[in-house]
């Protein structure tokens, strides 16, 4: 085997280890390329350690939404209630993205069924 192939295999193994699975998928859109996948802190890194696998695009969208969870200029809430609040905000953002994907998948399946059915 060539050195390049071994390097790729090593990088792939590193990605699997970082993501914690050998079958990673973006939880929002379904992207499966491990080199495109990242770990997103649902509540934000400062508030909770729970992460989900998302692609780079979905990660950027979710992280941007987290910036609006506390209005600019307001005091930063702290403590367990704030942690729960941040988690629920992040989870709502995450689920909203999943709903969009579910609607897209549903439309594709309905269209496929329409094409597969013969009158």
N, CA, C and O atoms as a GROMACS GRO file, in nm:
protein
  476
    1UNK      N    1   0.083  -0.118   0.000
    1UNK     CA    2   0.000   0.000   0.000
    1UNK      C    3   0.087   0.124   0.000
    1UNK      O    4   0.199   0.124   0.051
    2UNK      N    5   0.034   0.229  -0.058
    2UNK     CA    6   0.110   0.353  -0.066
    2UNK      C    7   0.104   0.428   0.066
    2UNK      O    8   0.013   0.408   0.147
    3UNK      N    9   0.202   0.514   0.087
    3UNK     CA   10   0.207   0.596   0.209
    3UNK      C   11   0.084   0.687   0.218
    3UNK      O   12   0.030   0.707   0.326
    4UNK      N   13   0.040   0.741   0.104
    4UNK     CA   14  -0.076   0.829   0.102
    4UNK      C   15  -0.198   0.756   0.155
    4UNK      O   16  -0.275   0.812   0.233
    5UNK      N   17  -0.218   0.631   0.114
    5UNK     CA   18  -0.333   0.553   0.158
    5UNK      C   19  -0.328   0.533   0.310
    5UNK      O   20  -0.431   0.543   0.377
    6UNK      N   21  -0.211   0.504   0.363
    6UNK     CA   22  -0.198   0.486   0.507
    6UNK      C   23  -0.228   0.616   0.581
    6UNK      O   24  -0.291   0.614   0.687
    7UNK      N   25  -0.184   0.728   0.527
    7UNK     CA   26  -0.212   0.857   0.589
    7UNK      C   27  -0.362   0.882   0.594
    7UNK      O   28  -0.414   0.927   0.695
    8UNK      N   29  -0.431   0.852   0.484
    8UNK     CA   30  -0.576   0.870   0.479
    8UNK      C   31  -0.644   0.780   0.584
    8UNK      O   32  -0.731   0.825   0.658
    9UNK      N   33  -0.603   0.655   0.588
    9UNK     CA   34  -0.661   0.562   0.686
    9UNK      C   35  -0.638   0.611   0.829
    9UNK      O   36  -0.728   0.602   0.913
   10UNK      N   37  -0.520   0.661   0.855
   10UNK     CA   38  -0.492   0.714   0.989
   10UNK      C   39  -0.581   0.834   1.020
   10UNK      O   40  -0.636   0.844   1.130
   11UNK      N   41  -0.594   0.923   0.924
   11UNK     CA   42  -0.680   1.041   0.944
   11UNK      C   43  -0.826   0.998   0.964
   11UNK      O   44  -0.896   1.054   1.048
   12UNK      N   45  -0.869   0.901   0.888
   12UNK     CA   46  -1.006   0.852   0.901
   12UNK      C   47  -1.029   0.793   1.040
   12UNK      O   48  -1.132   0.818   1.102
   13UNK      N   49  -0.934   0.714   1.087
   13UNK     CA   50  -0.945   0.656   1.221
   13UNK      C   51  -0.950   0.766   1.328
   13UNK      O   52  -1.025   0.754   1.425
   14UNK      N   53  -0.871   0.870   1.311
   14UNK     CA   54  -0.872   0.982   1.405
   14UNK      C   55  -1.010   1.048   1.409
   14UNK      O   56  -1.060   1.083   1.516
   15UNK      N   57  -1.071   1.064   1.292
   15UNK     CA   58  -1.204   1.124   1.284
   15UNK      C   59  -1.306   1.036   1.356
   15UNK      O   60  -1.387   1.086   1.435
   16UNK      N   61  -1.304   0.907   1.329
   16UNK     CA   62  -1.395   0.814   1.396
   16UNK      C   63  -1.379   0.822   1.547
   16UNK      O   64  -1.478   0.824   1.621
   17UNK      N   65  -1.254   0.827   1.594
   17UNK     CA   66  -1.228   0.833   1.737
   17UNK      C   67  -1.280   0.964   1.795
   17UNK      O   68  -1.342   0.965   1.902
   18UNK      N   69  -1.256   1.075   1.726
   18UNK     CA   70  -1.301   1.206   1.773
   18UNK      C   71  -1.453   1.214   1.780
   18UNK      O   72  -1.509   1.271   1.873
   19UNK      N   73  -1.520   1.154   1.679
   19UNK     CA   74  -1.666   1.158   1.673
   19UNK      C   75  -1.731   1.052   1.761
   19UNK      O   76  -1.850   1.061   1.791
   20UNK      N   77  -1.653   0.952   1.803
   20UNK     CA   78  -1.705   0.849   1.893
   20UNK      C   79  -1.786   0.740   1.826
   20UNK      O   80  -1.859   0.667   1.894
   21UNK      N   81  -1.776   0.728   1.693
   21UNK     CA   82  -1.850   0.625   1.621
   21UNK      C   83  -1.783   0.597   1.487
   21UNK      O   84  -1.716   0.684   1.430
   22UNK      N   85  -1.803   0.477   1.437
   22UNK     CA   86  -1.751   0.442   1.305
   22UNK      C   87  -1.857   0.464   1.196
   22UNK      O   88  -1.830   0.443   1.078
   23UNK      N   89  -1.977   0.507   1.236
   23UNK     CA   90  -2.085   0.535   1.141
   23UNK      C   91  -2.145   0.672   1.170
   23UNK      O   92  -2.264   0.683   1.199
   24UNK      N   93  -2.064   0.778   1.160
   24UNK     CA   94  -2.115   0.911   1.197
   24UNK      C   95  -2.206   0.969   1.089
   24UNK      O   96  -2.188   0.944   0.970
   25UNK      N   97  -2.304   1.046   1.133
   25UNK     CA   98  -2.394   1.120   1.044
   25UNK      C   99  -2.431   1.250   1.113
   25UNK      O  100  -2.444   1.256   1.235
   26UNK      N  101  -2.448   1.354   1.032
   26UNK     CA  102  -2.500   1.480   1.085
   26UNK      C  103  -2.642   1.454   1.134
   26UNK      O  104  -2.725   1.401   1.060
   27UNK      N  105  -2.669   1.490   1.257
   27UNK     CA  106  -2.801   1.467   1.316
   27UNK      C  107  -2.907   1.559   1.257
   27UNK      O  108  -3.026   1.537   1.277
   28UNK      N  109  -2.864   1.661   1.184
   28UNK     CA  110  -2.960   1.754   1.125
   28UNK      C  111  -2.990   1.722   0.979
   28UNK      O  112  -3.107   1.718   0.939
   29UNK      N  113  -2.886   1.698   0.898
   29UNK     CA  114  -2.909   1.683   0.754
   29UNK      C  115  -2.871   1.547   0.698
   29UNK      O  116  -2.907   1.515   0.584
   30UNK      N  117  -2.800   1.465   0.775
   30UNK     CA  118  -2.765   1.331   0.728
   30UNK      C  119  -2.629   1.318   0.662
   30UNK      O  120  -2.593   1.208   0.620
   31UNK      N  121  -2.553   1.425   0.651
   31UNK     CA  122  -2.417   1.418   0.593
   31UNK      C  123  -2.338   1.308   0.663
   31UNK      O  124  -2.342   1.297   0.786
   32UNK      N  125  -2.266   1.226   0.583
   32UNK     CA  126  -2.196   1.111   0.642
   32UNK      C  127  -2.044   1.117   0.628
   32UNK      O  128  -1.976   1.031   0.683
   33UNK      N  129  -1.990   1.213   0.558
   33UNK     CA  130  -1.845   1.222   0.541
   33UNK      C  131  -1.782   1.264   0.674
   33UNK      O  132  -1.803   1.376   0.719
   34UNK      N  133  -1.704   1.175   0.737
   34UNK     CA  134  -1.649   1.207   0.870
   34UNK      C  135  -1.558   1.329   0.870
   34UNK      O  136  -1.538   1.391   0.975
   35UNK      N  137  -1.503   1.364   0.755
   35UNK     CA  138  -1.416   1.482   0.749
   35UNK      C  139  -1.496   1.612   0.746
   35UNK      O  140  -1.440   1.719   0.764
   36UNK      N  141  -1.626   1.603   0.724
   36UNK     CA  142  -1.715   1.720   0.723
   36UNK      C  143  -1.790   1.735   0.854
   36UNK      O  144  -1.866   1.831   0.871
   37UNK      N  145  -1.770   1.643   0.947
   37UNK     CA  146  -1.850   1.640   1.069
   37UNK      C  147  -1.776   1.697   1.189
   37UNK      O  148  -1.654   1.683   1.202
   38UNK      N  149  -1.853   1.761   1.276
   38UNK     CA  150  -1.799   1.824   1.395
   38UNK      C  151  -1.889   1.791   1.513
   38UNK      O  152  -1.998   1.737   1.496
   39UNK      N  153  -1.843   1.824   1.632
   39UNK     CA  154  -1.921   1.805   1.753
   39UNK      C  155  -1.975   1.940   1.798
   39UNK      O  156  -1.900   2.035   1.818
   40UNK      N  157  -2.106   1.948   1.815
   40UNK     CA  158  -2.172   2.073   1.856
   40UNK      C  159  -2.223   2.060   1.998
   40UNK      O  160  -2.293   1.964   2.031
   41UNK      N  161  -2.189   2.157   2.083
   41UNK     CA  162  -2.240   2.163   2.220
   41UNK      C  163  -2.381   2.222   2.215
   41UNK      O  164  -2.398   2.339   2.181
   42UNK      N  165  -2.480   2.142   2.249
   42UNK     CA  166  -2.619   2.184   2.238
   42UNK      C  167  -2.646   2.312   2.317
   42UNK      O  168  -2.711   2.403   2.266
   43UNK      N  169  -2.598   2.320   2.440
   43UNK     CA  170  -2.622   2.438   2.524
   43UNK      C  171  -2.513   2.543   2.510
   43UNK      O  172  -2.522   2.650   2.571
   44UNK      N  173  -2.412   2.514   2.433
   44UNK     CA  174  -2.294   2.601   2.427
   44UNK      C  175  -2.188   2.543   2.519
   44UNK      O  176  -2.219   2.491   2.626
   45UNK      N  177  -2.066   2.551   2.477
   45UNK     CA  178  -1.954   2.488   2.549
   45UNK      C  179  -1.945   2.534   2.695
   45UNK      O  180  -1.908   2.455   2.782
   46UNK      N  181  -1.979   2.659   2.721
   46UNK     CA  182  -1.966   2.712   2.857
   46UNK      C  183  -2.072   2.659   2.953
   46UNK      O  184  -2.056   2.667   3.075
   47UNK      N  185  -2.180   2.605   2.898
   47UNK     CA  186  -2.295   2.570   2.981
   47UNK      C  187  -2.315   2.421   3.004
   47UNK      O  188  -2.372   2.382   3.106
   48UNK      N  189  -2.270   2.337   2.910
   48UNK     CA  190  -2.295   2.194   2.925
   48UNK      C  191  -2.205   2.117   2.830
   48UNK      O  192  -2.165   2.170   2.726
   49UNK      N  193  -2.172   1.994   2.864
   49UNK     CA  194  -2.082   1.914   2.783
   49UNK      C  195  -2.149   1.826   2.679
   49UNK      O  196  -2.080   1.762   2.600
   50UNK      N  197  -2.283   1.820   2.678
   50UNK     CA  198  -2.352   1.732   2.584
   50UNK      C  199  -2.330   1.781   2.440
   50UNK      O  200  -2.354   1.897   2.407
   51UNK      N  201  -2.284   1.688   2.355
   51UNK     CA  202  -2.258   1.722   2.215
   51UNK      C  203  -2.334   1.628   2.122
   51UNK      O  204  -2.370   1.516   2.159
   52UNK      N  205  -2.359   1.676   2.002
   52UNK     CA  206  -2.417   1.597   1.895
   52UNK      C  207  -2.330   1.616   1.771
   52UNK      O  208  -2.266   1.719   1.754
   53UNK      N  209  -2.330   1.515   1.686
   53UNK     CA  210  -2.253   1.521   1.561
   53UNK      C  211  -2.334   1.598   1.458
   53UNK      O  212  -2.450   1.565   1.431
   54UNK      N  213  -2.274   1.701   1.402
   54UNK     CA  214  -2.336   1.779   1.296
   54UNK      C  215  -2.230   1.812   1.191
   54UNK      O  216  -2.110   1.813   1.220
   55UNK      N  217  -2.274   1.839   1.069
   55UNK     CA  218  -2.180   1.878   0.964
   55UNK      C  219  -2.135   2.022   0.988
   55UNK      O  220  -2.193   2.094   1.070
   56UNK      N  221  -2.032   2.063   0.917
   56UNK     CA  222  -1.978   2.198   0.935
   56UNK      C  223  -2.083   2.305   0.907
   56UNK      O  224  -2.091   2.404   0.980
   57UNK      N  225  -2.165   2.287   0.803
   57UNK     CA  226  -2.268   2.386   0.770
   57UNK      C  227  -2.371   2.397   0.881
   57UNK      O  228  -2.403   2.507   0.926
   58UNK      N  229  -2.424   2.284   0.925
   58UNK     CA  230  -2.523   2.286   1.033
   58UNK      C  231  -2.462   2.341   1.161
   58UNK      O  232  -2.529   2.411   1.237
   59UNK      N  233  -2.335   2.310   1.187
   59UNK     CA  234  -2.268   2.359   1.307
   59UNK      C  235  -2.261   2.511   1.305
   59UNK      O  236  -2.287   2.576   1.407
   60UNK      N  237  -2.226   2.568   1.191
   60UNK     CA  238  -2.220   2.714   1.181
   60UNK      C  239  -2.356   2.777   1.206
   60UNK      O  240  -2.367   2.878   1.276
   61UNK      N  241  -2.460   2.718   1.150
   61UNK     CA  242  -2.596   2.771   1.170
   61UNK      C  243  -2.637   2.763   1.316
   61UNK      O  244  -2.690   2.859   1.371
   62UNK      N  245  -2.614   2.648   1.378
   62UNK     CA  246  -2.652   2.631   1.518
   62UNK      C  247  -2.572   2.722   1.612
   62UNK      O  248  -2.628   2.781   1.704
   63UNK      N  249  -2.442   2.733   1.588
   63UNK     CA  250  -2.358   2.818   1.672
   63UNK      C  251  -2.397   2.964   1.658
   63UNK      O  252  -2.393   3.039   1.756
   64UNK      N  253  -2.435   3.005   1.538
   64UNK     CA  254  -2.479   3.143   1.518
   64UNK      C  255  -2.607   3.170   1.595
   64UNK      O  256  -2.622   3.277   1.655
   65UNK      N  257  -2.700   3.076   1.594
   65UNK     CA  258  -2.826   3.093   1.669
   65UNK      C  259  -2.799   3.105   1.819
   65UNK      O  260  -2.870   3.177   1.889
   66UNK      N  261  -2.697   3.035   1.868
   66UNK     CA  262  -2.666   3.042   2.011
   66UNK      C  263  -2.627   3.183   2.054
   66UNK      O  264  -2.645   3.219   2.170
   67UNK      N  265  -2.575   3.261   1.964
   67UNK     CA  266  -2.535   3.399   1.998
   67UNK      C  267  -2.654   3.485   2.037
   67UNK      O  268  -2.638   3.585   2.106
   68UNK      N  269  -2.774   3.446   1.994
   68UNK     CA  270  -2.894   3.524   2.024
   68UNK      C  271  -2.970   3.471   2.145
   68UNK      O  272  -3.078   3.523   2.176
   69UNK      N  273  -2.919   3.372   2.214
   69UNK     CA  274  -2.991   3.316   2.328
   69UNK      C  275  -2.997   3.412   2.446
   69UNK      O  276  -3.090   3.405   2.526
   70UNK      N  277  -2.901   3.499   2.459
   70UNK     CA  278  -2.903   3.603   2.561
   70UNK      C  279  -2.895   3.737   2.488
   70UNK      O  280  -2.800   3.761   2.413
   71UNK      N  281  -2.994   3.824   2.509
   71UNK     CA  282  -2.994   3.953   2.438
   71UNK      C  283  -2.867   4.033   2.465
   71UNK      O  284  -2.816   4.031   2.577
   72UNK      N  285  -2.816   4.103   2.363
   72UNK     CA  286  -2.695   4.185   2.381
   72UNK      C  287  -2.715   4.288   2.491
   72UNK      O  288  -2.822   4.349   2.502
   73UNK      N  289  -2.614   4.308   2.571
   73UNK     CA  290  -2.618   4.408   2.676
   73UNK      C  291  -2.680   4.361   2.806
   73UNK      O  292  -2.670   4.430   2.907
   74UNK      N  293  -2.744   4.247   2.805
   74UNK     CA  294  -2.804   4.197   2.929
   74UNK      C  295  -2.699   4.120   3.009
   74UNK      O  296  -2.599   4.073   2.955
   75UNK      N  297  -2.725   4.107   3.139
   75UNK     CA  298  -2.633   4.032   3.225
   75UNK      C  299  -2.638   3.885   3.185
   75UNK      O  300  -2.744   3.831   3.154
   76UNK      N  301  -2.524   3.822   3.187
   76UNK     CA  302  -2.515   3.679   3.154
   76UNK      C  303  -2.569   3.598   3.272
   76UNK      O  304  -2.513   3.604   3.382
   77UNK      N  305  -2.679   3.523   3.250
   77UNK     CA  306  -2.732   3.441   3.359
   77UNK      C  307  -2.638   3.325   3.391
   77UNK      O  308  -2.573   3.270   3.302
   78UNK      N  309  -2.634   3.289   3.518
   78UNK     CA  310  -2.550   3.178   3.562
   78UNK      C  311  -2.631   3.085   3.651
   78UNK      O  312  -2.740   3.120   3.695
   79UNK      N  313  -2.577   2.967   3.678
   79UNK     CA  314  -2.641   2.872   3.767
   79UNK      C  315  -2.716   2.765   3.692
   79UNK      O  316  -2.722   2.765   3.570
   80UNK      N  317  -2.775   2.672   3.769
   80UNK     CA  318  -2.841   2.557   3.705
   80UNK      C  319  -2.961   2.595   3.619
   80UNK      O  320  -2.984   2.532   3.516
   81UNK      N  321  -3.037   2.696   3.657
   81UNK     CA  322  -3.151   2.737   3.574
   81UNK      C  323  -3.105   2.793   3.441
   81UNK      O  324  -3.166   2.768   3.337
   82UNK      N  325  -2.997   2.869   3.444
   82UNK     CA  326  -2.942   2.923   3.318
   82UNK      C  327  -2.890   2.810   3.230
   82UNK      O  328  -2.909   2.812   3.109
   83UNK      N  329  -2.826   2.713   3.292
   83UNK     CA  330  -2.775   2.598   3.217
   83UNK      C  331  -2.889   2.525   3.147
   83UNK      O  332  -2.878   2.491   3.029
   84UNK      N  333  -2.997   2.501   3.219
   84UNK     CA  334  -3.113   2.434   3.160
   84UNK      C  335  -3.173   2.521   3.050
   84UNK      O  336  -3.210   2.470   2.944
   85UNK      N  337  -3.183   2.649   3.074
   85UNK     CA  338  -3.237   2.740   2.973
   85UNK      C  339  -3.154   2.739   2.845
   85UNK      O  340  -3.210   2.734   2.735
   86UNK      N  341  -3.023   2.744   2.859
   86UNK     CA  342  -2.935   2.739   2.741
   86UNK      C  343  -2.950   2.606   2.667
   86UNK      O  344  -2.952   2.601   2.544
   87UNK      N  345  -2.962   2.499   2.745
   87UNK     CA  346  -2.979   2.368   2.682
   87UNK      C  347  -3.109   2.362   2.604
   87UNK      O  348  -3.112   2.314   2.490
   88UNK      N  349  -3.218   2.410   2.663
   88UNK     CA  350  -3.347   2.407   2.595
   88UNK      C  351  -3.348   2.496   2.470
   88UNK      O  352  -3.404   2.458   2.367
   89UNK      N  353  -3.284   2.612   2.479
   89UNK     CA  354  -3.271   2.698   2.361
   89UNK      C  355  -3.196   2.625   2.250
   89UNK      O  356  -3.240   2.623   2.135
   90UNK      N  357  -3.084   2.564   2.286
   90UNK     CA  358  -3.002   2.493   2.188
   90UNK      C  359  -3.075   2.374   2.130
   90UNK      O  360  -3.066   2.348   2.010
   91UNK      N  361  -3.147   2.301   2.214
   91UNK     CA  362  -3.223   2.186   2.168
   91UNK      C  363  -3.335   2.229   2.073
   91UNK      O  364  -3.360   2.162   1.973
   92UNK      N  365  -3.401   2.339   2.103
   92UNK     CA  366  -3.506   2.390   2.015
   92UNK      C  367  -3.448   2.428   1.878
   92UNK      O  368  -3.508   2.397   1.775
   93UNK      N  369  -3.334   2.495   1.877
   93UNK     CA  370  -3.267   2.529   1.750
   93UNK      C  371  -3.234   2.403   1.672
   93UNK      O  372  -3.257   2.395   1.551
   94UNK      N  373  -3.179   2.305   1.742
   94UNK     CA  374  -3.139   2.178   1.682
   94UNK      C  375  -3.261   2.107   1.622
   94UNK      O  376  -3.257   2.064   1.507
   95UNK      N  377  -3.368   2.096   1.698
   95UNK     CA  378  -3.488   2.027   1.651
   95UNK      C  379  -3.554   2.102   1.535
   95UNK      O  380  -3.610   2.039   1.446
   96UNK      N  381  -3.548   2.234   1.536
   96UNK     CA  382  -3.603   2.312   1.424
   96UNK      C  383  -3.531   2.276   1.294
   96UNK      O  384  -3.595   2.267   1.188
   97UNK      N  385  -3.400   2.257   1.300
   97UNK     CA  386  -3.325   2.218   1.181
   97UNK      C  387  -3.362   2.076   1.139
   97UNK      O  388  -3.371   2.047   1.020
   98UNK      N  389  -3.382   1.988   1.235
   98UNK     CA  390  -3.421   1.850   1.204
   98UNK      C  391  -3.558   1.848   1.137
   98UNK      O  392  -3.580   1.771   1.044
   99UNK      N  393  -3.649   1.932   1.182
   99UNK     CA  394  -3.783   1.938   1.122
   99UNK      C  395  -3.774   1.977   0.975
   99UNK      O  396  -3.845   1.920   0.892
  100UNK      N  397  -3.690   2.071   0.942
  100UNK     CA  398  -3.672   2.111   0.802
  100UNK      C  399  -3.626   1.991   0.719
  100UNK      O  400  -3.679   1.966   0.610
  101UNK      N  401  -3.529   1.918   0.770
  101UNK     CA  402  -3.479   1.800   0.698
  101UNK      C  403  -3.587   1.693   0.686
  101UNK      O  404  -3.601   1.631   0.581
  102UNK      N  405  -3.663   1.671   0.792
  102UNK     CA  406  -3.771   1.572   0.786
  102UNK      C  407  -3.873   1.609   0.678
  102UNK      O  408  -3.921   1.522   0.606
  103UNK      N  409  -3.906   1.736   0.668
  103UNK     CA  410  -4.001   1.780   0.564
  103UNK      C  411  -3.943   1.757   0.424
  103UNK      O  412  -4.016   1.716   0.333
  104UNK      N  413  -3.814   1.783   0.407
  104UNK     CA  414  -3.749   1.759   0.277
  104UNK      C  415  -3.750   1.610   0.244
  104UNK      O  416  -3.782   1.572   0.131
  105UNK      N  417  -3.716   1.526   0.341
  105UNK     CA  418  -3.717   1.381   0.319
  105UNK      C  419  -3.858   1.333   0.286
  105UNK      O  420  -3.876   1.250   0.196
  106UNK      N  421  -3.957   1.384   0.359
  106UNK     CA  422  -4.095   1.344   0.334
  106UNK      C  423  -4.138   1.381   0.192
  106UNK      O  424  -4.201   1.301   0.124
  107UNK      N  425  -4.103   1.501   0.149
  107UNK     CA  426  -4.139   1.544   0.013
  107UNK      C  427  -4.072   1.455  -0.091
  107UNK      O  428  -4.135   1.420  -0.191
  108UNK      N  429  -3.947   1.418  -0.068
  108UNK     CA  430  -3.876   1.328  -0.162
  108UNK      C  431  -3.944   1.191  -0.168
  108UNK      O  432  -3.961   1.135  -0.276
  109UNK      N  433  -3.982   1.138  -0.053
  109UNK     CA  434  -4.049   1.007  -0.051
  109UNK      C  435  -4.184   1.012  -0.120
  109UNK      O  436  -4.219   0.920  -0.194
  110UNK      N  437  -4.259   1.116  -0.097
  110UNK     CA  438  -4.390   1.129  -0.162
  110UNK      C  439  -4.373   1.140  -0.313
  110UNK      O  440  -4.449   1.080  -0.389
  111UNK      N  441  -4.274   1.217  -0.355
  111UNK     CA  442  -4.248   1.229  -0.500
  111UNK      C  443  -4.203   1.095  -0.558
  111UNK      O  444  -4.247   1.058  -0.667
  112UNK      N  445  -4.117   1.023  -0.487
  112UNK     CA  446  -4.073   0.891  -0.534
  112UNK      C  447  -4.191   0.796  -0.544
  112UNK      O  448  -4.200   0.718  -0.639
  113UNK      N  449  -4.281   0.801  -0.447
  113UNK     CA  450  -4.399   0.716  -0.449
  113UNK      C  451  -4.490   0.753  -0.567
  113UNK      O  452  -4.549   0.666  -0.631
  114UNK      N  453  -4.501   0.882  -0.593
  114UNK     CA  454  -4.583   0.927  -0.704
  114UNK      C  455  -4.528   0.874  -0.836
  114UNK      O  456  -4.605   0.833  -0.924
  115UNK      N  457  -4.397   0.874  -0.850
  115UNK     CA  458  -4.335   0.827  -0.975
  115UNK      C  459  -4.339   0.675  -0.986
  115UNK      O  460  -4.343   0.620  -1.096
  116UNK      N  461  -4.339   0.607  -0.872
  116UNK     CA  462  -4.334   0.460  -0.873
  116UNK      C  463  -4.471   0.398  -0.897
  116UNK      O  464  -4.480   0.284  -0.943
  117UNK      N  465  -4.578   0.471  -0.866
  117UNK     CA  466  -4.712   0.417  -0.879
  117UNK      C  467  -4.756   0.428  -1.025
  117UNK      O  468  -4.748   0.534  -1.087
  118UNK      N  469  -4.804   0.315  -1.078
  118UNK     CA  470  -4.857   0.316  -1.215
  118UNK      C  471  -5.009   0.312  -1.207
  118UNK      O  472  -5.065   0.230  -1.134
  119UNK      N  473  -5.075   0.400  -1.282
  119UNK     CA  474  -5.222   0.405  -1.276
  119UNK      C  475  -5.287   0.281  -1.336
  119UNK      O  476  -5.410   0.270  -1.338
   0.00000   0.00000   0.00000
